[in-house]
Structure formats: structure tokens, C-alpha cells
Amino acid sequence: MPNSDLLILGIDLGGTKILTSIINPQGKMLSRDHSVTPASKGPEAVIQAILESAERALKGASITIGGVSAIGVGAPGLSDPKAGILFTSPNLPGWEDVPLRDILQEKLKKKAFLINDGSAAALGEYYFGAAKGVSHFVYVTISTGIGGGIVIDGQIYSGSTGMAGEIGHMTIADEGPLCQCGNQGCWEALASGTALARAAQKRIESGEETTILNFADGKIENVTAETIHSAAEKGDRVANELILKTAYYVGVGLANLINIFNPEMIVIGGGLSNIGDRLLKPAYEVAERRAFKRAYQAVRFVQAALGRNSGVLGAAAFAYHEMKKKG
Amino acid sequence: MPNSDLLILGIDLGGTKILTSIINPQGKMLSRDHSVTPASKGPEAVIQAILESAERALKGASITIGGVSAIGVGAPGLSDPKAGILFTSPNLPGWEDVPLRDILQEKLKKKAFLINDGSAAALGEYYFGAAKGVSHFVYVTISTGIGGGIVIDGQIYSGSTGMAGEIGHMTIADEGPLCQCGNQGCWEALASGTALARAAQKRIESGEETTILNFADGKIENVTAETIHSAAEKGDRVANELILKTAYYVGVGLANLINIFNPEMIVIGGGLSNIGDRLLKPAYEVAERRAFKRAYQAVRFVQAALGRNSGVLGAAAFAYHEMKKKG
């Protein structure tokens, strides 16, 4: 039985924001601190920002670090949870083989656990959100990139060296656009919010008639998935076509996940999923056309329930359960 | 400890052949019967052929059905191991929801276990072949199609309804050629032996100068991966180009497996892998270029060790271990 006295300091380190929270085993957030990641200033500055945010979160819950049992930190990029090392992260310049777990342990004098951000969010949804009680599922987050987590038998599948689950970097169009990972035609390069915005910018630049710019203060660099969505809602033809094309690519990748994993559930989170049915319905139809019928029929599609809190909640839950395992 | 008195009747049902064998827990084949699958005659004829083959295998080992402890049967297509049902198989016309496990159990009066052929071959390599002692690996078989099996913690990952591991049907080129599964640009449609032969036939038909036909009795319908390989070995330029193109597609799919699973090992079997370095070296190079460097470095590529016996050995091992689990 979860002991509600056991509190965890959860940290969700992102390329643009740091979210820290004091969380109990039932997933209740006793405090929550949100700050900007000083990513361009390098690892030291970011770690300093994490420590300051943690302090505010502790203060918010009226405790000191002595009041928590462990720290769970979710981080983007490639990491090895066993070694506690963040190898590299496209969104965190200068991070190379940073022993983030041990650094936090030392600075805060508290046992810490490191987990990939996609895996953390998957665990958040598993313990407290849309996938409660579902032991075989794939979590997909579609935002600036595409990330995910694979849950098998209630455990994150992390592969031989902790790097499994990079589903955003499966090739779905071998001659497709370059991805920032160096590969070509990755799912992320075609179906992410960034890909959608880029496609819109191209069509605007080519002089097509569209109202998208009206939703972006007239500035092409302000065109995002959100502005395209707003234009689509007002009936803009180009915006609707762009969303449909993105939905198509989302569906191609979902079909791959269905054929490979035959999951009970696919949980879809991330900013782009907020577009909702306009994006997801056609995406599911593409997946239905492309996947094995039986495997498609076996899967339930569900939108993530925890929004921006999935990562920090999952990182805390991960720390809690790892601690329990180790006694 | 394995008890060598426990014998298993292993059955490897394929679209073109049936292989049955009496196998001990150490993977020793006491007898082996090989026959043609009367696939076009439908399920009843095929089941009859299985029973006759089983009888010959038993006779070959000088025992009766009473002398085996269980039956393990590997079958192609989509099946549910828990229910023992073969849902459908592109290579077995007329098979729709056939309760193959229960049919064999009834006919042979012996406990039976059904497993997908790719999963069976993966288990064969795990217990007796190239992946002995490796608990996280992906088995890939490249022949007329592409199949596979995912081993996690020494167990086949079979998904929520037994259909996981259809890695041959992940899209790697969303607008690529139609696949017989109904999807487009599947790995199998681009990187299998069938795809290679079809590409060669196209180039021959278009009048390109090549010696491939010399290795196929001058008949275009006799052009196979083997004949292309033979021509390539004698320095045929077109044959070499065709193999390189296939290697490229093999590599694209391998990169996906590496990014998704971060496996310790990828075991490659199937007829096409017999081409060896001429195919596999360039394929690994493509995978290296496309996958995450760290994840690529973590994987070992190994050729399957059991050849055509991997499936029947794995089906037997599956039955043996399922039986042990159930006491």
C-alpha cells in the first residue's frame, strides 16, 4: 500500500521549461514550480536552475529536502537510467555524458533516479492518468518532436542500454526530409508540430492564399501548429489540408506501432494532440487502412489525461517504485 | 534442470513446407520429417499432412505419441498463442480462425501449444542458437517475406492479442510499393527476397544488359534472390546494384529496430541472409548512418545459427517451457 507520508521531489527537465513538484504516492502534487530552462547557457546553468526550482517547490510544500524520500528526474534525449547519465539531448546544447543523477544526489543529498522524459510521461499516464491499469501500451507525445514510452507488463521497456522507445525516429519515408537526429524521413520529421509549421510556412512563402498569417500577427515566424489550427477552425482550406497531411503521417506511424507492438492501448499526448478530432480522427483512419485489421481492432486510442504534468508525475512515480524495489 | 526424458513433438508449419521433429530439452533432434505443404488444398488437407508427418517423425524416433510430453507448433500469419487460434495467413489460403492448437490436441490426444513462426524461430535461436544467453534481442528473418520475433527478458513479446512482432509490416516508405498485407511501403515489400527478385525481373524486362538470366535457365520467372546472388558473385553489375539497393532497405528497417528497441543483439536469418557480407555489410552501414549512434554501438549483429531448424526447435522449446510454467 502506498504510504502517503512518502513524498518525492519530481523534476521534469525540458528543453524550454523546468517543472518541479512535491508529489505523494497517490500522484497528488503538493506544490508545483514552473520556470524557463536556460538551455543555451549550458549544463551548469541548467542544473543551477533545477536546484533553485526544487527549492521553491519544497518551500511551496512547506518542507525541506529532508521531507522527501527521493528525487525522480525526467530528461529529454538519450540517457541510461541504470547509470544515471544523460548522454546527449538535441534540445540541451552542451550536454554530453552528464551524470545528472549523481550530480543531483550530491547537491541535494538525496537518492535520485533518472528517466527519459517520454518514459516518464508514459509512467505518469500509467499510474495516474489515461492508462491506469493497462499493462501493455505505447505512449506517444507529439509536440515539437515525437517521443514516447513503451510499457510492457507495467514496466518501461528501456532496451539494453536505456535508449529504447525512440519511436519518433523510426523512418516512415526513407527519402523524406532530414531529421535533426541526422536520419531522413523520421516520423518526427513528418508528423510533429514543427513539421506542420514548416509545411505551412512553405505554402505561405509560395504565395498560396490562406488566412493562417492573420492568426500569427502577420509574421511567418509566428506560424505554429496552434495558429494553423485556429485558421483551420475558421474554415481555412490550406490550414485544413496541412492538418490532414500531418494526420496522414501521424497515422502511418501509428500503424507501425500497432503492427510492431499489438498494444492494448495507444495514449496520445503532446501539444499537437490538442488539435483533437480534426487531427486524430483522420490519423486513426489512416492507421486503420494500413495496420493489420486484427491488431487495429485490439487497440484503444486514448488522449493523455495529465497534460503537462505527465512527465513530472511519472518521474516521481518511477523514483517511488525503484526505491520500493530496492527495499 | 532439463529432463532429457521429456520429448516434444515440434511442428514447423510453413506456406511451402512442413517440418516435424522429435526434440529433447537440450535441442537434440531425434528425428526429422520434411514434407510439402498442400497449401492450395486448404486447412483440412494441410492438417492431414501435418498428422502424417508427425507420424513419420515419431516412427523415426522409434516412439509413439505416448512418448512425447507435448506438441509445439509454429505457424505463419496472425495467431493468438493464448487462444491457440490461427486467424489468417497470407501463405495458407482458406485459413480463417482455425483453432489449430485444439485440433492437434484432439487428433493426437496430447497437450499442444501454438506460436507464431517468427517467434518460434526467435526462441529457437535463444535456447539453442545464435542468441543463447542474450535476453533482449530482435530476430529478423528475411526470405520471401520478412518476419521476426521480439525477445524481452528471455520471453517472446507477443502483445495484447498475440500479434506483436510484425516487423516486416512497418512502413519504411509511405508511398512505396503495395504489400500483400494491404499496406504500402512495408519493409517486406522493399527488402525481402521477393522484392529483390521482382526488381531484377523489372530491370531485365526493361532490356538492361545483365547475366542474371544465365543463372535462371534463361527464364525470367526463374529469377530468384539466389540467381541474382550467383550473377553478382560473377561480377554482374546489375545484380550487384540490385543487392545493394536491397541492402539499403534492409538497413533502413534495421535502424528502425535499433531506435525503437535498443536491442543487445539482432539475429538475422532467412534465405536472403545467406547472401552474407555482400548484402549484410552495406545493410549494417546504412543502419549505422541512420540509427542513433549510441544505440547502434550497443547492438551486435549476428547471423542465425540454426538455419531451417530454428522454427521447429523454437516451437518445441516454447511448448516445453509453457508446460513447465503450468506445472
Interface residues (C-beta under 8 A of the other chain):
Chain A: L78 F87 T88 H136 I152 Y157 S158 G159 S160 T161 G162 M163 A164 G165 E166 I167 H169 M170 T171 I172 A173 D174 E175 C181 G182 N183 Q184 Y249 V252 A255 N256 N259 I260 F261 N262 P263 E264 R289 R290 A291 F292 R294 A295 A298 V299
Chain B: L78 F87 T88 H136 I152 Y157 S158 G159 S160 T161 G162 M163 A164 G165 E166 I167 H169 M170 T171 I172 A173 D174 E175 C181 G182 N183 Q184 Y249 V252 A255 N256 N259 I260 F261 N262 P263 E264 R289 R290 A291 F292 R294 A295 A298 V299
